[in-house]
Amino acid sequence: MDHAPKLVASDVDGTLLNSQDRVTPRVRDVIVRAVNAGTEVALATGRPHRWIFPVLDQLTVRPVCVTSNGAVLYDSATDRVLRSHVLDPETMGQVLESAQEAFFDVGGVAVGCERVGQSAFDPEEEMFVISPGFLQTWEEQGFGVLPEHEVISQPAAKMILRHEGLTAPEMFERIFPFIDPLLAHVTYSMNDGLLEVAAPGVTKALGVSTLAELHGVDQSEVLCLGDMPNDIEMLQWAGLGVAMGNARDSVKDAADFVTATNNEEGLAQVLERWF
């Protein structure tokens, strides 16, 4: 990409943030320079929009965010959900049945669901619900605990499968043969034993491409950065896909080039080429 990108979409954890979950001044400042130069900057994350404000509070801009791995397009400046793609209860029931079969010999899995709502400030206990036995891996608390059949009783932006004794890659290897990609899309964004399930075709690439369309930006003018398997489709779709130095090998293989790690401010090193 010879000229400055017109849209930059950055993953959050492991990309925008360092290992202390901080946006460094260097990264923050180059984002501001990009925005001032007329480039649209977006966050593209597996987090739901309700969990994005601890990140936004470290920035001086309020971008549109691709959240829940592309299932929700959220305008943080106006606290509005612009677009959403959800899993229906019937599909989640089929996925859960297949998952319990895939993990039968290790005690099955617990399930959680992220529902969309209207605002980032909707009650957490209504928007993020889990079955008994689901052990949370994030710091946020206040989620609702419901019987398994009630967890999947309403449409969800993302269904989460949890097994505390396995890593996410191990879980993915187990479940991959059981889930038809036409039924649902399965990915992961951390090493802990947690898989993220979305409607078929729903990835960060879908969210970023929708955002590019809304802004009238051509695919060739989009720069995306990420570090985990849930970033792969986005990096492959972008005009320029950049993997972080701390990314998994599969992500590096999907990217056009590899920058420095998140702790070395790899995002800033890329954007400083233009801004």
Sequence and secondary structure as in RCSB ss.txt:
>XXXX:A:sequence
MDHAPKLVASDVDGTLLNSQDRVTPRVRDVIVRAVNAGTEVALATGRPHRWIFPVLDQLTVRPVCVTSNGAVLYD
SATDRVLRSHVLDPETMGQVLESAQEAFFDVGGVAVGCERVGQSAFDPEEEMFVISPGFLQTWEEQGFGVLPEHE
VISQPAAKMILRHEGLTAPEMFERIFPFIDPLLAHVTYSMNDGLLEVAAPGVTKALGVSTLAELHGVDQSEVLCL
GDMPNDIEMLQWAGLGVAMGNARDSVKDAADFVTATNNEEGLAQVLERWF
>XXXX:A:secstr
  S  SEEEE IIIIIS TTS   HHHHHHHHHHHHTT EEEEE SS GGG HHHHTTSS   EEEEGGGTEEEE
TTTTEEEEE  B HHHHHHHHHHHHHHTGGGT  EEEEE   SSTTS HHHHEEE TT    SS    EE  HHH
HTSS BSEEEEE TTS HHHHHHHHGGGS TTT EEE SSSSSEEEEESTT SHHHHHHHHHHHHT  GGGEEEE
E SGGGHHHHHHSSEEEE TTS HHHHHHSSEE   GGGTHHHHHHTTT 
